[in-house]
Amino acid sequence: MRRRLVGIALVWSIERTLPVTDGPGHDGRSTATALVVEADSEVQGVNAEYMWLVFHQPDKNVVLQSLLFEGGRAYDILEVAGRDGTTEKIFFDITAFYGKW
């Protein structure tokens, strides 16, 4: 039991440190409500996107990743598929780290 609690605490602490703004107004369903990633580099930012998926959509796999520029902002669009074959797009605002290595 103690091991399980330590594992849960570790996962919770990792998830809490991801540089991704989600919650009210940021559900990732469009550019207007994109999940905002505040990272220092592309490597850190893309890792944060995929870690967000692990914590929030663990039963889905990325089938396509694309880049969109709109209104002076940069977005990663991750299309994910569930086991039943249904897909959805998740929008991440990557303006803060796009082009930074």
Backbone bond lengths (Angstrom), bond angles and torsions (degrees), N, CA, C in turn:
res aa  C-N    CA-C-N  psi(-1)  N-CA   C-N-CA  omega(-1)  CA-C   N-CA-C  phi
1 M - - - 1.458 - - 1.528 110.48 -
2 R 1.331 116.58 -43.48 1.461 120.26 -179.41 1.526 110.65 -61.30
3 R 1.335 116.47 -41.76 1.453 120.90 179.08 1.539 111.16 -60.34
4 R 1.312 115.00 -41.71 1.459 119.72 179.79 1.530 110.39 -63.40
5 L 1.315 117.90 -42.73 1.462 121.44 179.15 1.521 111.71 -64.33
6 V 1.332 116.38 -39.74 1.466 120.20 177.81 1.526 109.65 -64.27
7 G 1.328 116.97 -41.91 1.460 121.02 178.17 1.513 111.81 -62.30
8 I 1.327 116.34 -44.46 1.463 120.93 178.88 1.528 110.28 -62.58
9 A 1.322 116.75 -42.58 1.465 121.12 179.52 1.528 110.66 -63.53
10 L 1.326 117.50 -40.41 1.463 121.67 179.66 1.528 110.32 -64.42
11 V 1.311 116.62 -47.63 1.466 120.56 178.95 1.521 110.27 -60.41
12 W 1.320 117.43 -44.37 1.459 121.34 179.91 1.522 110.52 -61.27
13 S 1.342 117.45 -42.39 1.464 119.70 -178.01 1.524 111.30 -68.50
14 I 1.320 118.35 -35.99 1.464 120.86 177.17 1.520 109.83 -65.61
15 E 1.329 116.33 -47.06 1.455 120.78 -178.89 1.526 110.78 -60.68
16 R 1.303 117.46 -37.81 1.470 121.84 -178.15 1.528 111.94 -69.74
17 T 1.337 118.75 -21.56 1.458 120.79 -178.06 1.524 113.21 -95.33
18 L 1.322 117.86 -1.61 1.464 119.44 178.18 1.526 109.50 -64.22
19 P 1.332 117.04 136.19 1.472 119.71 -179.50 1.525 112.60 -81.55
20 V 1.337 116.44 47.50 1.466 121.98 -178.40 1.519 108.84 -119.65
21 T 1.336 116.25 123.00 1.462 121.15 176.70 1.515 108.64 -88.46
22 D 1.337 115.02 115.83 1.456 119.64 175.24 1.525 108.00 -129.31
23 G 1.289 117.56 -171.06 1.462 120.38 -178.62 1.513 111.07 103.35
24 P 1.333 117.61 -159.40 1.467 120.88 -176.51 1.528 111.80 -54.48
25 G 1.323 115.20 127.56 1.461 120.47 179.52 1.517 113.97 85.39
26 H 1.321 117.31 -7.14 1.469 121.74 -178.70 1.530 109.43 -135.31
27 D 1.343 116.26 73.51 1.465 119.06 179.59 1.523 113.02 -97.72
28 G 1.344 117.28 -6.18 1.457 121.18 176.61 1.518 115.11 78.46
29 R 1.314 118.35 12.42 1.467 120.82 -176.61 1.528 113.74 -86.83
30 S 1.337 117.16 -10.27 1.465 121.02 179.77 1.533 108.76 -159.85
31 T 1.330 116.24 174.72 1.463 118.80 176.48 1.523 110.36 -65.75
32 A 1.323 116.95 -32.97 1.473 120.70 -179.27 1.522 112.57 -67.50
33 T 1.325 116.58 -27.17 1.472 120.72 -178.04 1.530 111.25 -121.05
34 A 1.332 115.80 27.94 1.468 120.76 -176.58 1.525 112.03 -60.32
35 L 1.323 115.02 151.34 1.456 122.36 172.21 1.524 106.38 -76.07
36 V 1.301 118.03 125.25 1.464 122.19 -175.15 1.522 109.67 -92.70
37 V 1.336 115.67 124.19 1.461 121.20 179.93 1.523 108.48 -105.21
38 E 1.328 116.45 116.42 1.470 122.68 178.81 1.525 108.07 -104.37
39 A 1.314 116.55 87.61 1.459 121.72 -178.34 1.525 109.45 -122.44
40 D 1.335 115.42 163.55 1.466 121.03 -178.45 1.526 113.54 -90.39
41 S 1.329 117.24 -16.28 1.463 120.57 -177.82 1.522 109.42 -151.25
42 E 1.326 115.60 164.65 1.458 120.07 178.80 1.524 111.13 -63.65
43 V 1.316 117.03 -39.33 1.467 120.34 179.95 1.527 110.06 -60.93
44 Q 1.313 116.94 -49.35 1.469 121.15 179.47 1.529 110.86 -63.54
45 G 1.316 117.23 -41.16 1.458 121.22 -177.55 1.514 113.10 -67.05
46 V 1.324 117.00 -46.98 1.467 120.26 179.66 1.528 109.96 -65.58
47 N 1.324 117.56 -39.65 1.463 120.17 175.75 1.527 110.57 -59.30
48 A 1.317 117.35 -40.61 1.469 121.27 179.31 1.529 110.98 -64.12
49 E 1.329 117.03 -39.38 1.467 120.25 177.97 1.529 110.59 -59.53
50 Y 1.328 115.60 -49.47 1.462 119.61 -177.50 1.525 111.85 -69.02
51 M 1.318 117.69 -34.57 1.476 119.69 175.96 1.524 109.77 -67.29
52 W 1.321 118.39 -36.94 1.462 120.96 176.69 1.526 109.35 -59.08
53 L 1.339 115.68 -42.87 1.466 119.45 178.56 1.526 111.69 -62.19
54 V 1.320 116.99 -40.70 1.468 120.88 179.36 1.523 110.25 -58.77
55 F 1.322 117.59 -41.74 1.460 121.43 -177.07 1.533 113.30 -80.49
56 H 1.320 117.52 -32.99 1.460 120.05 -172.46 1.526 114.97 -105.78
57 Q 1.325 117.41 -20.39 1.469 121.13 179.67 1.532 108.82 -141.06
58 P 1.328 118.05 58.26 1.465 121.27 -172.86 1.524 114.66 -64.40
59 D 1.314 118.12 -20.39 1.460 121.07 -178.12 1.529 112.79 -92.85
60 K 1.331 117.17 9.29 1.465 120.27 -178.10 1.521 110.93 -118.57
61 N 1.333 115.21 153.80 1.458 122.72 178.66 1.523 109.88 -119.67
62 V 1.320 115.62 145.21 1.466 120.41 176.87 1.527 108.27 -75.47
63 V 1.329 116.13 127.17 1.463 120.71 177.82 1.528 111.72 -109.79
64 L 1.335 116.30 -18.34 1.464 120.03 -179.64 1.519 109.54 -158.44
65 Q 1.321 115.73 139.94 1.459 121.03 174.25 1.518 107.14 -127.08
66 S 1.333 116.59 130.21 1.457 119.93 179.87 1.520 109.99 -136.83
67 L 1.311 115.11 164.78 1.462 122.89 -177.06 1.521 108.68 -117.13
68 L 1.327 116.21 136.86 1.459 122.17 -179.58 1.523 108.86 -133.57
69 F 1.327 116.50 135.65 1.462 122.33 172.20 1.522 107.32 -111.29
70 E 1.330 115.45 125.50 1.460 119.61 -178.57 1.519 109.22 -151.40
71 G 1.305 116.97 129.52 1.456 121.68 176.60 1.521 113.70 59.11
72 G 1.338 116.45 34.99 1.458 120.40 179.20 1.531 114.25 76.94
73 R 1.326 117.29 11.11 1.458 121.56 -179.24 1.527 109.30 -121.20
74 A 1.329 115.80 156.69 1.466 122.11 178.04 1.524 108.88 -110.64
75 Y 1.335 115.21 137.33 1.462 121.19 -178.82 1.518 110.63 -130.65
76 D 1.324 116.42 137.74 1.453 122.37 165.70 1.520 105.51 -94.99
77 I 1.309 115.94 133.36 1.460 120.52 175.61 1.525 106.51 -115.26
78 L 1.316 115.76 116.93 1.453 120.62 177.42 1.519 108.09 -104.42
79 E 1.318 116.04 119.95 1.458 120.12 174.72 1.519 106.71 -93.55
80 V 1.317 116.04 123.70 1.463 121.63 -177.41 1.522 109.37 -116.98
81 A 1.338 114.79 149.77 1.459 121.10 179.57 1.514 109.88 -123.67
82 G 1.324 114.86 139.20 1.454 121.09 175.42 1.518 110.36 -87.61
83 R 1.305 116.12 174.14 1.468 121.12 179.92 1.529 112.07 -61.77
84 D 1.324 116.21 -27.45 1.465 120.23 -179.13 1.532 112.53 -84.45
85 G 1.337 116.72 0.86 1.459 121.48 177.35 1.519 114.88 92.23
86 T 1.321 117.81 -7.20 1.465 119.33 178.43 1.525 109.60 -71.07
87 T 1.318 115.66 145.51 1.462 120.27 -179.08 1.523 110.15 -122.54
88 E 1.318 114.26 157.77 1.464 121.09 172.82 1.518 108.04 -150.44
89 K 1.319 115.37 157.36 1.460 121.36 178.15 1.514 109.05 -105.30
90 I 1.344 114.59 137.82 1.460 121.39 176.77 1.524 107.22 -120.11
91 F 1.322 116.00 124.61 1.462 122.49 -176.39 1.527 110.14 -99.15
92 F 1.335 115.67 128.77 1.461 123.09 175.35 1.518 108.49 -117.61
93 D 1.323 117.51 126.90 1.457 122.26 174.79 1.527 106.64 -81.50
94 I 1.326 116.71 112.21 1.467 121.80 -174.77 1.524 112.21 -110.91
95 T 1.315 117.20 16.81 1.462 122.46 -177.06 1.520 112.25 -53.73
96 A 1.331 117.76 -38.52 1.462 121.90 -175.60 1.522 112.85 -62.14
97 F 1.336 117.57 -32.16 1.465 118.70 -175.58 1.528 114.36 -119.88
98 Y 1.311 118.61 -4.33 1.467 119.92 -176.57 1.532 110.65 -59.78
99 G 1.331 115.51 126.29 1.463 121.38 178.91 1.519 115.05 84.36
100 K 1.333 117.59 3.95 1.470 120.98 179.55 1.526 109.55 -104.53
101 W 1.302 115.25 122.28 1.463 120.43 178.28 1.502 108.30 -107.50
